[in-house]
Amino acid sequence: MHILVMHRIPDSFVHFAETIDHTAHEVTYVSAPDRLATLPEGVPARRIERPGTGDTAAEVLAAVAGLPKPDLVVTLSEYDLLAAAEVREALGVAGPKVADVMPARDKLVMKAAVAAAGLRTPHCAPLTKALAEDATALPWSGRTILKPLRGASSEGVSAYRTVADALAAARDGGLPGDLDEFEIEEFVEGPVIHVDGLLAAGEPVAVQTSRYVGTCLEYAQGRPLGSVQIDTVPETVDWTLDCLRAVGIDDGPFHLEAFETPEGLAFLEVGARVGGADVVDTFELATGVHMPSAQVRLMVEGPGERPPVRVAGPDERYGWFAVPGHTLGSRYCRIEGEKAFRDDPVVLRWLQRGADEPVKDVITYADTDVPIAGVVGPAPAPVLERFLTDFFASVTVAPAEGP
């Protein structure tokens, strides 16, 4: 086959070199300049640099102009799913098109699709529509969320005590972006879980449920976040598959978030991608499946190339944690209160930035870009949850002068 890879995620994470037979297939990688160093090495392939400053789909199409039409367009980044769909449409390549991808990218479209399938979702509406009407036109009045329609990592998300407060904040220009790029959403009370997995031709290859310790919004505001794997019961798997069918995800990885409420699960959002932070590593530890490489293999070789899956016992749960640094106002930090935790037997991996090592000043879950991150397990879920809860309550990160 002729395979076009819209490259963004490093080969060290995806394992392109090990997953695609580069001698059997003609592979073309199109990459922005800042990602060239993360392409696979030592394999025969065409490597094309695009500017990385304009529309991704347009740059990719310009880069491959005059080359044979690809049989397959591969992308693993959530930020490139729509662009890849546009490239497929322009080149006449099989695979998800724009209409197929939109329910997994636009939060209003995805919740409308899930609600139409008879599944519970938070009430929501386009922000501009809500602003044009009276606040009483919305079917709730209490706690409210404003969030970008296509955002990630809770960037740009804000919470308010009432609908009226949220609309007032939007009118006062307090949002980072155009109002028509935001939704207004009912706040749903309850713990948040994420369900991660891999599908092949609509059937689950492996599925794992985890519960957050902390919230993604709190992480965006500067507080620690983690999650711990819990039992993946058949009812959760069936409910998850119903959500995925509603939004048209039937192949590849998924990362779905939901509220646990007294009435059952309530859908929050879903991405046709692997989860961030150390979700990929903890998923592999529990199931034996490395989702990014398994995804590529299924795309190239077909649904028959399903990886073997192990079933972890109740004492073999894993979790991850990250302590953010993007709200410090400094690229360097001083860490206190962590020493009693870093040598705990449940810690499988601990990465901590030194006083002379900078952290990122933008939201990130990458281990090497935050003050502290790591993986815990194997242990029962309550043991891991207690460790993360105690650690989060004890650790402090403060701004410091650099070297």
Secondary structure, 3 states (H helix, E strand, C coil): CEEEEEECCCHHHHCHHHHCCCCCCEEEEEECHHHHHHCCCCCCCEEEECCCCCCHHHHHHHHHCCCCCCCEEECCCHHHHHHHHHHHHHHCCCCCCHHHHHHHCCHHHHHHHHHHCCCCCCCEEEHHHHHHCCHHHCCCCCCEEEEECCCCCCCCCEEECCHHHHHHHHHCCCCCCCHHHEEEEECCCCCEEEEEEEEECCEEEEEEEEEEECCHHHHHCCCCEEEEEECCCHHHHHHHHHHHHHHCCCCEEEEEEEEEECCEEEEEEEECCCCCCCHHHHHHHHHCCCHHHHHHHHHHHCCCCCCCCCCCCCCCEEEEEEECCCCCCCCCEEEECCHHHHCCCCEEEEEECCCCCCCCCCCCCCHHHCCEEEEEEEECHHHHHHHHHHHHHHCEEEECCCC
